[in-house]
Amino acid sequence: MRLFVLTGVFLVLISGSALACRGTTEFPQVNEQLQSSTLPSERLGALLEQLSLGTLMHEEAHQQGDMSKMGQSIRILDDVKEKMNQ
């Protein structure tokens, strides 16, 4: 019984940090915005490629608990958002 309780607490802690991360919601949102945008195809392709790299890095950062990689992925996200709105 005690093992189940500890496992449950551990899972809540892990999922809580992922849910608190803005990248968890913003990467999919920005992807949707890009998919429905009217940007020229060359620019759109470059931004989608950059966003895919950031998404992959973000997922790896969560799996590895690597905050440095997490920061890099969020910087990529912010860069894509800025370029998308120019």
N, C-alpha and C positions, 0 to 999 in steps of 0.2 A: 504494500500500500504506500509506504513511504517513497519508494522508487517512482511510483506513478505521480505522486505529488511533486517530487523534485523534477521529474521530466516535464510535467505541465508548466511549472514555473520557468524552467529553462526555455521551453518553446515560446512562452509569452514574452520573455525578455528578448529573444532573438527576433521574433516577428514585430515586436514593438519598435525596435530600432529601424527596421525596414519600413514600417508604416510611417515613422516620423521623418523619414528622409524625403525631401522634396523631389528628388530625382525619380522616386518610385512612381509618382503621379505625373511629373512634368515631361519625362521622356516620351511616354505614350501620347500625351496631349500635343506636344510639339510635332510628333510624327503625324498625327491626324491633321494638324494644321498644314503641314507641308504637303501631305497627300492631296488636300483639297485646295491648295494654293494655285495661283495663276502665274507663278514664277516661270521664267524661261527654262526649258528642259535642261539645259547645260548647268545652270545655276542650281536648279532643283536637285539634280543628280548629285552634285557636289555636296550640298547641304544634307541630303539623305545619307550619303556615305559617311560624312562626318558624324552625323547623329547616330548611325549604326555603330560606329567605333566607340562613341561615348556610352551608348547603351550597353555594349558588351563589357566595356571597362567597368561600368557601374555595377553590373551583375557580378562580375568577378570580385570587385571590391567588397560587396556584401558577403559573398561566400568566404572570402579570405580574411575579412575583418581588417582590410587594408585602408586606413583612412587617407593615406597619401594618394592612392589610386582613386579613392572616392572623390577627393578634391579635384583631381585632374578631370574626372568624368563630368563633374558639375561645371567646371570651367568650359569644357567642350559644349555642354548644354547651353550655357549662357552665351557663348560665342555664336552658336547656331541661331539662338533666339534673336540676338542682335542683328546678325546678317539677314535673317528672314524679314525683319522689319525695316530694312533700309530701302 
